[in-house]
Amino acid sequence: MLLDSSQYATATKMAGVLPQSTQADSLSSADWEGRIGRAIASDTAMTMVFQPIADINLGIVAGYEALARFYEDDGRTPEQWFRSSADASILARLDAKVARLALERRSEM
């Protein structure tokens, strides 16, 4: 059975796959710029998690992918945080913060 886009969106929301609309959806670009700027300035607003990258031919962990996670529980995904930072022209600042956090934890690998 094929679903049209409206049916798919309804089904995935009901299944909890997609986040419901949140207060964050109504924030202005300036509000997001301030929120992201505060997250960049803070040492506790985000953290890094690491996903192993496996070389299945050798059976080893070949490296790790560093993934940013934000502590504000507003329903926004990390992708939305990065997209909003690009829209607010502060993506380079957020990228630099995430890179610094990942490098600080490299000894944990």
C-alpha positions as CSV (number, residue, x, y, z in Angstrom):
1,M,0.0,0.0,0.0
2,L,1.4,3.4,-1.0
3,L,0.7,6.4,1.2
4,D,0.6,10.0,-0.1
5,S,2.7,12.6,1.8
6,S,-0.2,13.6,4.0
7,Q,-1.0,10.1,5.0
8,Y,2.7,9.3,5.6
9,A,3.1,12.4,7.9
10,T,0.0,11.4,9.9
11,A,1.2,7.8,10.3
12,T,4.7,8.7,11.3
13,K,3.5,11.3,13.8
14,M,1.1,8.8,15.3
15,A,3.9,6.2,15.6
16,G,6.1,8.8,17.3
17,V,8.6,8.8,14.5
18,L,8.5,12.6,13.8
19,P,8.5,15.2,16.5
20,Q,5.2,17.0,17.0
21,S,5.1,20.8,16.5
22,T,6.8,22.5,19.4
23,Q,7.1,26.0,20.8
24,A,10.5,26.1,19.0
25,D,8.7,26.0,15.6
26,S,7.3,29.4,16.4
27,L,10.6,31.1,17.3
28,S,11.8,33.9,15.1
29,S,15.2,33.8,13.4
30,A,16.5,36.4,15.9
31,D,15.3,34.2,18.8
32,W,17.1,31.2,17.4
33,E,20.2,33.2,16.8
34,G,20.2,34.1,20.5
35,R,19.4,30.6,21.7
36,I,22.2,29.1,19.5
37,G,24.6,31.8,20.6
38,R,24.0,31.0,24.2
39,A,24.5,27.3,23.5
40,I,27.8,28.1,21.8
41,A,28.9,30.2,24.7
42,S,27.9,27.6,27.3
43,D,30.0,24.6,28.4
44,T,26.9,22.7,29.4
45,A,24.3,23.3,26.6
46,M,25.5,20.4,24.4
47,T,27.5,17.2,24.5
48,M,29.1,14.9,22.0
49,V,28.3,11.2,21.5
50,F,30.4,8.9,19.3
51,Q,29.2,6.4,16.8
52,P,31.8,3.8,15.9
53,I,32.6,3.3,12.2
54,A,33.3,-0.4,11.6
55,D,35.5,-1.9,8.9
56,I,33.5,-5.1,8.4
57,N,36.2,-6.6,6.1
58,L,38.8,-6.3,8.9
59,G,36.4,-6.7,11.8
60,I,37.7,-3.6,13.6
61,V,36.5,-0.1,14.6
62,A,38.1,2.1,12.0
63,G,37.1,5.4,13.6
64,Y,34.2,7.3,15.2
65,E,31.7,9.8,14.0
66,A,31.2,12.6,16.5
67,L,27.5,13.6,16.9
68,A,26.3,16.8,18.7
69,R,23.4,16.5,21.2
70,F,21.7,19.5,22.6
71,Y,20.2,19.5,26.2
72,E,17.3,21.9,25.5
73,D,14.3,19.6,25.4
74,D,12.2,21.5,22.8
75,G,11.7,18.8,20.2
76,R,14.4,20.1,17.8
77,T,16.7,17.6,16.3
78,P,20.4,18.3,16.0
79,E,19.8,18.7,12.2
80,Q,17.3,21.5,13.0
81,W,19.8,23.2,15.3
82,F,22.4,23.2,12.6
83,R,20.0,24.3,9.9
84,S,18.7,27.1,12.2
85,S,22.3,28.2,12.9
86,A,23.0,28.4,9.1
87,D,19.8,30.4,8.6
88,A,21.1,32.8,11.4
89,S,24.5,33.0,9.7
90,I,26.3,31.5,12.8
91,L,26.9,28.0,11.5
92,A,30.7,28.4,11.4
93,R,30.6,29.3,15.2
94,L,28.5,26.3,16.0
95,D,30.7,24.0,13.9
96,A,33.8,25.3,15.6
97,K,32.3,24.7,19.1
98,V,31.3,21.1,18.1
99,A,34.7,20.4,16.7
100,R,36.4,21.7,19.9
101,L,34.1,19.5,22.1
102,A,34.8,16.4,19.9
103,L,38.6,17.0,20.0
104,E,38.5,17.5,23.8
105,R,37.1,14.0,24.2
106,R,39.3,12.2,21.7
107,S,41.3,10.5,24.4
108,E,38.1,8.6,25.4
109,M,38.1,6.6,22.1
